[in-house]
């Protein structure tokens, strides 16, 4: 088997795990706990631009946290935007109440007229993670390419957002996979080792 095969098998397994969690009814409460850990983390940081995401399917839905962060003095928010037909994802400014439109792959994102920004911290969903900072995403490579581009010009803290059940012993990785600095789950924020 190849690394691509290993990744595909792990994606299928983790999607099934999240579906079980979703059907159990526990996911909203766990996502709320994740959001509270993110909020607690922001109170200890210098205000900056924070990129988050709008949940799709069984991803942890932390959208209620966005408004709370946006209400904190000095913090600004951004959300990812993928233009149809483009391979690169960028981040655009977003404030509570700003319009959200459907993008490629069923994503929800700010309107194209929103201002492009370069976030200092990126919160990103994932399918699996390990303690070494490896992340398995949906397979499109958008976050990998975006982090690589951002990190060429500035330091960027990459924080995976996941349910604790998504942790595995080792995520299969390739050279192009961008590493995480930390992961936040319902148990709190843990930095990669």
C-alpha positions in Angstrom: 0.0 0.0 0.0 1.1 3.6 -0.7 0.9 6.6 1.6 -2.1 7.8 -0.5 -3.8 4.5 0.2 -3.1 4.8 3.9 -4.5 8.3 3.9 -7.6 7.2 2.0 -8.3 4.4 4.5 -7.8 6.7 7.5 -10.1 9.3 6.0 -12.8 6.8 5.6 -12.3 5.5 9.2 -12.3 9.1 10.7 -15.4 10.2 8.7 -17.2 7.1 10.1 -16.0 8.0 13.6 -17.4 11.6 13.3 -20.7 10.3 11.9 -21.1 8.1 15.0 -20.4 11.1 17.2 -22.9 13.2 15.2 -25.6 10.6 15.5 -25.0 10.2 19.2 -26.0 13.9 19.7 -22.8 14.7 21.6 -21.2 16.7 18.8 -22.8 20.1 19.5 -21.9 20.0 23.2 -18.3 18.9 22.4 -18.0 21.7 19.8 -19.2 24.2 22.4 -16.4 23.0 24.7 -13.9 23.3 21.9 -15.1 26.9 21.3 -14.7 27.7 25.0 -11.1 26.5 25.0 -10.4 28.7 21.9 -12.0 31.7 23.7 -9.9 31.1 26.8 -6.8 30.9 24.6 -7.5 34.2 22.9 -7.8 36.0 26.2 -4.1 35.1 26.9 -2.8 36.3 23.5 -2.0 39.6 22.0 -5.0 40.5 19.7 -4.3 39.6 16.1 -6.0 38.3 13.0 -7.4 34.9 13.5 -8.6 32.7 10.6 -11.3 30.2 11.4 -13.8 28.2 9.3 -17.5 27.5 8.8 -18.1 23.8 9.6 -19.2 21.4 6.9 -20.9 18.1 7.6 -19.5 16.5 10.8 -16.7 19.0 11.5 -16.8 20.7 14.9 -19.1 23.7 14.5 -17.4 26.6 16.3 -19.3 29.4 14.5 -20.8 30.7 17.7 -17.2 31.3 18.9 -16.6 33.6 15.9 -18.9 36.3 17.1 -17.5 36.2 20.6 -13.9 36.5 19.3 -14.9 39.3 17.0 -16.4 41.2 20.0 -13.1 41.1 21.8 -11.1 44.3 21.6 -8.4 44.2 19.0 -9.1 40.8 17.4 -10.1 40.5 13.8 -11.4 37.4 12.1 -10.9 35.9 8.7 -12.5 32.9 6.9 -11.0 30.8 4.1 -12.0 31.5 0.5 -11.4 29.2 -2.5 -12.3 30.7 -5.9 -13.8 28.2 -8.3 -11.1 26.6 -10.5 -8.3 27.8 -8.3 -5.9 25.6 -6.3 -5.0 28.3 -3.7 -7.1 29.2 -0.7 -6.8 32.7 0.7 -8.3 34.3 3.8 -10.7 37.2 3.8 -11.8 39.5 6.5 -15.1 38.6 8.2 -17.2 40.3 10.9 -20.3 39.0 12.6 -23.2 39.8 10.3 -21.2 39.9 7.1 -22.6 37.8 4.3 -21.5 34.2 3.8 -21.9 32.5 0.4 -21.5 29.0 -0.8 -18.1 28.3 -2.4 -16.6 25.2 -4.0 -16.9 21.8 -2.3 -19.9 23.0 -0.3 -17.7 25.5 1.7 -19.2 28.6 3.2 -17.1 31.7 2.8 -17.2 35.5 2.8 -18.2 37.3 -0.4 -15.6 37.8 -3.0 -15.5 41.5 -2.4 -14.3 41.0 1.2 -10.7 42.2 1.9 -8.0 39.6 1.7 -5.9 39.4 4.9 -2.9 37.4 6.1 -3.8 35.8 9.5 -1.3 35.2 12.3 -3.2 32.2 13.6 -5.2 29.7 11.5 -7.8 27.4 13.0 -8.5 24.5 10.7 -10.7 21.4 10.7 -9.2 18.0 10.1 -10.1 14.3 9.9 -7.2 13.0 12.0 -4.2 14.3 14.0 -1.3 13.0 16.0 0.8 14.4 18.8 3.7 15.1 16.5 1.6 17.8 14.7 0.6 15.8 11.6 -2.8 16.5 10.2 -5.0 14.6 7.8 -7.5 16.8 5.9 -10.1 16.2 3.3 -7.4 15.6 0.6 -7.6 18.7 -1.5 -4.4 20.2 0.0 -5.9 23.7 0.3 -4.7 24.3 3.9 -1.3 22.8 3.1 -0.8 25.2 0.2 -2.2 28.2 2.1 0.0 27.6 5.2 3.1 27.2 3.0 2.3 30.5 1.2 1.6 32.4 4.5 4.7 31.0 6.3 7.0 32.3 3.4 6.4 35.8 4.6 5.5 35.6 8.3 5.2 33.3 11.3 1.8 31.6 11.4 0.4 29.4 14.2 -1.6 26.5 12.8 -4.1 25.0 15.2 -6.2 22.0 14.3 -9.7 21.8 15.5 -11.0 18.3 16.2 -12.9 16.0 18.5 -10.6 14.0 20.8 -11.7 10.8 19.1 -9.9 12.0 15.9 -6.5 11.5 17.5 -4.5 8.6 16.1 -1.0 7.3 16.9 0.5 8.4 13.6 -0.9 10.2 10.6 0.7 9.1 7.3 2.4 12.2 5.8 4.1 13.4 2.6 6.6 16.2 2.0 3.9 18.7 1.1 1.8 18.3 4.3 2.0 21.4 6.5 2.5 20.7 10.2 0.3 21.8 13.0 1.6 23.7 16.0 -1.3 22.7 18.2 -4.7 21.0 18.3 -7.7 22.0 20.3 -10.3 19.4 21.3 -13.0 19.3 23.9 -10.2 18.4 26.4 -8.3 21.7 25.7 -5.4 22.9 23.6 -2.3 20.8 23.3 0.9 21.9 21.5 2.6 19.4 19.2 5.6 17.5 20.5 
